[in-house]
């Protein structure tokens, strides 16, 4: 027997099938094996078994060992592999790596075993007085614990913490207790309190209609358009319960890792041990154990971030993508994929339902629903019949004219004081981390930049370092200008770190928490910060977009948006859409319980049309305005944008690759010119990242252009050169 093996080596040169002699091992498709490869030993994925091979006998080599007891890649995942390779032009091994926890490669994580103490069967029904002498209180306590409280046994390490180790040794020596090695599952958020919510409240009429529509369908796509606080999560959980009752499984995706602890509480209260959680912030052992729960069928519901779409559940009944508009659902690093496309494929494979939920769906998603490609379900009001929060637009230009140079408007400052004095909580949103966005010499205009990237350095006061947010390089802070020697150094735009410091000075008696990429690096930091804020151990939560979506804190009555224009003036056709989505989502954190909510939105362009729609919570009005602009300018969904990005440390060599690709695409355009709206090449807006020069080709195509799109991807594949990274992507979330 021969095994068809894909080597676990990320290189296009070896992204092909290698035949190996099974060597007498019982090998099945979907297992991993260790094999000799060249002069080294390598790991590989078995993608097929066959009786014969075309490889000459003298060249065939034998598999060294088998790394898995059972197949770890399912038939569905193999079919998904073919789809992703064909449509997305991704290397086989890069796709296969998506299907398993990263730490499995190289044997960096294994099952955790611990000694388990179990009461011997022959002693369970006997009178303990027969074998425990009077006065041996520790032995009697141990016997009662193992016979009554822990009839299935308890780990020795746990017993030694609470009971007598001597009594346990005595029982083990006498055969009263048997000690064996047993697997101990690592459970994420094991100490997270389970929600006390019970499923006994009445749904609104709109929630009922949504549940009925989804529950009675199969193989359909739904858009659940619901204002913030309208009870979308309850609809999700009811629909999952319906799928489970039919013997199906479910995947629930959330955009931010910070949302998973809060969501997990509710899911564990409803579905108990049926729930597995998968995201990148888990420990390696935790992720490995949760993934195996999915593979073995112990878990029937998966809750997680983007990567959870690859969970090895069988017989999927429903896939839910919450906050479907969020750009985190697009993988910007190799392997590049769009979660929605993977979800759509798995929906079709399993004849499952796909539910896309949002208060501010993407233009493309809502356009599809309006044109019959998804069924539109709406939740127009909050479940507690509370109104949406009042949105106040503050003109920061007028604040400056009045002499207020602070990042806080007078209205926001007084609103914060009133909120805190009233015993309520506030959330302040600023999508810029660090202390200052740049440092500049006032005399000569020098700006500190990263040596490896074409970006300015951000000052982080806690670390007292200048930091590059692209490559992570850190530099000593400036005390004087390296160009002219001046000591007049100006700090740039304020970040979340400085905002938190300023608030602590303004309100010394108030507790202030900060939530951004810097404050959530350590394991469990997301849950800790949100838990403290939820327990009212702090009055103000300052954060980036981590705090903008999904969170439900009943005592938050004030939300401040410090710089609403940040995403508005970006050279991207989606900038206005993203501004509407982000400001609407963060505004929705206010007034979710009995107290009314207020939002103070600070802007230097108060007359921009987007803020009027935000103020009125008018998604449909905004959609009509924006979709008309897209149609006139021929941007998605009325076209496709295909970008080819070429990167390399050798600028000239990268330019040569770009030229070759552009010539091939130009030849395609000559033969199918009617499919092209625009074609050009240029330096990327960010010219260099991590010592690699970047250049790009932008093609805008008509919507009916799958053949041209595929030809462009193929052209990129055919022009690959060692040392140069080149790839194509369709409708990229960033053009920088």
C-alpha angles and dihedrals in degrees: 000000000000131000125216105221133193109203118235090235119115100222129114090221092066098033093117140090119282121195119224133180109249088225095214094304119135096240126175133189110272098036126115122234139188113234140172109258118182105312094333141064117251141178122241144178119243107225098170147008123216140172098232142023138205091220111109113256093241091057100045114102131200129246110253100207143341115245101194132053092211135012113287097188113070127214089252091055091050089054089048088051090059092048095049093045092051100041103030100031093228123156114260094238093051089055094046090052089059090062098061136044109272093233091063088073110090091011093275093148132036141168112296112233127193135176111267122202115209127177110247113251094236091060099047099086099030126106104260090216087073094067106015115072122223113271094028090118095161091055092047090050091050092048093050091048095052095041099043112017100032109023090158092054137258133244113263091231090058093045091052090056096056108020140038116294089200092056090051092051090050093051092047093051091050094046094244089120125035117210117204138163111262135173117259114205118222106227119201115228090004091164094048107121113243115243114256092215114130127201098239104103125104118257120229116253090255092051091050092051091050093048092047093049094049095039094053095048136077130194094012135126120227132189110210104200108189132159116241109285094019095124102258091149092058090052089051093052094046091050091048090051089052091051092050091051087060092053093257132128132230142215121204117189127196124187100228129049086218089068096057100077092052092044091044092061091060094042094051090050090054103034105020116192091357087084124090123183124212128184140125097259094066120104114261092250093047093051091047093052094044091049091051090052087060094045094050095044095246088121120053098174124054122196118187154107128284098305092056088079085081094056108140095237117148126219097018114202102178139013118195125193109191118202085013092183093066115118092218087082088074116079108223094185131067119314091043117200141148113237092213091060093050090047091050090051093049089046091057094042093053099031085238131151121256117208120193111193131190145130087221109030120192116269090246094052095048091044089054091050092049089053096049101259091115133022112249117224119180136204104188101175140044116262094240090050089242116147122249112266121275110256116213117195112212120197105220091191089065089047089057092048088055089054098258105136094167124111086238118078117220089249092054093047093052090043091055092049092049092046094051094043089053092056094250132123135242136205122207120198125204118156094210122086130200129049101279127007093223143350121230137182110243092208105050103011096243112164120199109242135182114262091219101039136045093239138098119255121250120224116232111192098192091060092029089225140122107236136193111224092205106050100014095236114156130208136186113267118258119258091169136008113272090210104049104006094240117153092207100106120172124207118220132220117341119256133200093271092059092042090056091050092049092050092051089054094045095047107026094173094052124089114235125197127187127209121189139112091286097051095044101052096107122078113271093012093124093055093042096052094044091044092053092047092046090051089053093244086137133036100206131041116196118192154140124248087307088085096041101083140053101347117133116199111163095203096055105108100155131053122183122198103198102190112012091171095066095096095030101072098050121123094245131106089230096055097102092044092051091048091053093047096046097045093044092049095049091044088057091067090076127086099006094145133039098304117081117250132225131196123200110199114192118204142157091212104050093160095061108120094234093070093056089058091046091051092053096039086235108158095161093051090050091048093053091049095047098041090055090054091049092051093050094047094039097236124145130329083034092049143009124247115210115189125191113199121195120191133177144143089238104070095194094048092049089050090054091053091048090051092051092050092046092052090053092048090047088055089052089050092052091058097039104027093148089068094058125082096170139359129180143138128220146144112292114254087246097052097190135020125175092352092306121121113224131209132163149199118218121200124179112200136185114259094253095064109104090132093055092044091053091046090055091051089049091050089055091050091052094051099053114139128187112260094020123094116211130168142155128227133183120229093350116208090229130033095192 
